[in-house]
Amino acid sequence: MDRVGVGFGRRPFCCSLSRMGGGKPERIAWNLIPWLVFAGVLGVLLLTSWIEWRCSPGRAECRSRLVEDFYDWQPLVAGILALIAGIISVRAIFKQTEAHERQAAERRDRLVRAYRASLSDDLALVANHAKSSAGAAHEMLRVPNRPITTTPLNTPSLEGQPVIDHLRMLIENHDARSGEVFADLLGCYQVQHYRLAGQIDLYNPPSFRNLADPTGISSRPNVIFTLFATVALYLRATQLLPWARRQVETIEAPTFDEKSIISALFQMGLFDSLNPEERKRICEALLTDKPLTGRTDSR
């Protein structure tokens, strides 16, 4: 047990200094002690030599000569002392700023570790949201015109606002490169959610939108258009899972290839609902990142 008072178990003073603030500033201070001793000895020798030089003509004039020299050199001495005081003050401010920055960095690291511990659950919720969205898209593809007598199709929502808050905290506290990955994930969710919500609003019977048309508006190309962001959201969430589970220590930007896209379509239950041309269109849109117009050749 490390005790502070006098007695057994007390660590030496130098060891205690080396533990404060990680030990680096204290070791640097100890390394400067020989230089400070050398500067002090050199200053004493120079002062002694100067006094002997001024007092060499005669002892009677020694005091007056020293007083005269002190008076003549007073502005220069004051300037040098002010410069030394300024250097010491700047160094103290720099060390204090460095300590605050180090504390802020340590706090950000602690926050990242804390949110990383629950990130796998958050990403699982995002992936499940993508699957629920795919289920809604599958329903719109299965029943193009929803009768007015049926219940409206609800827009899937991400369960739990804390998921969004956790992603925002990671964006704010992680490094710039990794923060961009989480920012892209959050932005992809927002785009996907509002695209799907708009399409479901058009798909539901118009009576729910105060229209007289007895059937809902459904356009298969527009439904396929909503799947671009849905598949991208699922891939972004699942590809971040290895980092969240501490299987890897670096965050890599999600990459889309045809194999991963087809696998995502299978896992989301969309592969059999799409024709080959639609699957090809989704792959091309995610691989080339071209402008999404929502139009296909099959109408």
Secondary structure, 3 states (H helix, E strand, C coil): CCCCCCCCCCCCHHHHHHHHHHCHHHHHHHHHHHHHHHHHHHHHHHHHHHHHHHHCCCCCCHHHHHHHHHHHCHHHHHHHHHHHHHHHHHHHHHHHHHHHHHHHHHHHHHHHHHHHHCHHHHHHHHHHHHHHHHHHHHHHHHCCCCCCCCCCCCCCCCCCCHHHHHHHHHHHHCCHHHHHHHHHHHHHHHHHHHHHHHHHHHHCCHHHHCCCCCCCCCCHHHHHHHHHHHHHHHHHHHHCHHHHCCCCCCCCCCCCCHHHHHHHHHHCCCHHHCCHHHHHHHHHHHHHCCCCCCCCCCC
